[in-house]
Amino acid sequence: MSTPLIRIVHLQVAPAHRAAFEAYVATKIKVVANQPGCLRATWLRAHDGSYFTYSEWRSEEFLQQYRESATFAEIWPTLKAWFDTPARAWSCDLLT
């Protein structure tokens, strides 16, 4: 079995929007985790007030399918409206 693809996304949210952002993500992170090929999805708040999403995917193809899905088309524009700066994303391989 191949190692999963790790996706880390850094999100800088305007302070005035953080409560709404947190409430929205709290409901949507489970939706992402239930997408085909998603092994895990979670989110974190950094001490500086920024956020990260961390997800594991069976392969790049499953991540790409999610990024082309109606679910992503609903979630991403909503999140983007709350950003202070553009999101930064990394696709990583798990090293053991």
DACOR-V450803 format. One record per backbone hydrogen bond with DSSP energy under -0.5 kcal/mol. CO is the residue of the C=O (numbers start at 1). NH is the residue of the N-H. E is the energy in kcal/mol with one decimal. If there is no record, write none. Layout:
BEGIN
co:nh:e
CO:NH:E
CO:NH:E
END
This chain:
BEGIN
co:nh:e
4:94:-0.9
5:57:-2.7
6:92:-3.5
7:55:-2.4
8:90:-2.7
9:53:-2.2
10:88:-1.8
11:13:-0.7
11:51:-2.9
12:84:-3.4
12:85:-0.9
14:17:-2.3
14:18:-0.6
15:18:-1.0
17:21:-2.7
18:22:-2.8
19:23:-2.2
20:24:-2.3
21:25:-2.9
22:26:-2.1
23:27:-0.9
24:27:-0.8
24:28:-1.7
25:29:-2.6
28:32:-2.2
29:33:-2.2
30:34:-1.2
32:35:-2.0
35:38:-2.2
37:39:-0.6
37:58:-2.7
40:56:-2.6
42:54:-2.7
44:46:-0.5
44:52:-2.2
46:49:-2.0
50:46:-2.9
51:11:-3.1
52:44:-2.7
53:9:-2.1
54:42:-2.5
55:7:-3.0
56:39:-2.9
56:40:-1.3
57:5:-2.7
59:63:-1.6
60:64:-2.7
61:65:-2.4
62:66:-2.1
63:67:-2.4
64:68:-1.1
66:69:-1.8
66:72:-0.6
69:73:-2.0
70:74:-1.4
71:75:-2.5
72:76:-2.5
74:78:-0.8
75:79:-2.2
76:80:-2.9
77:81:-1.4
79:82:-2.0
80:83:-1.4
82:14:-2.4
88:10:-3.4
90:8:-2.6
90:92:-0.5
92:6:-3.1
94:96:-0.5
END
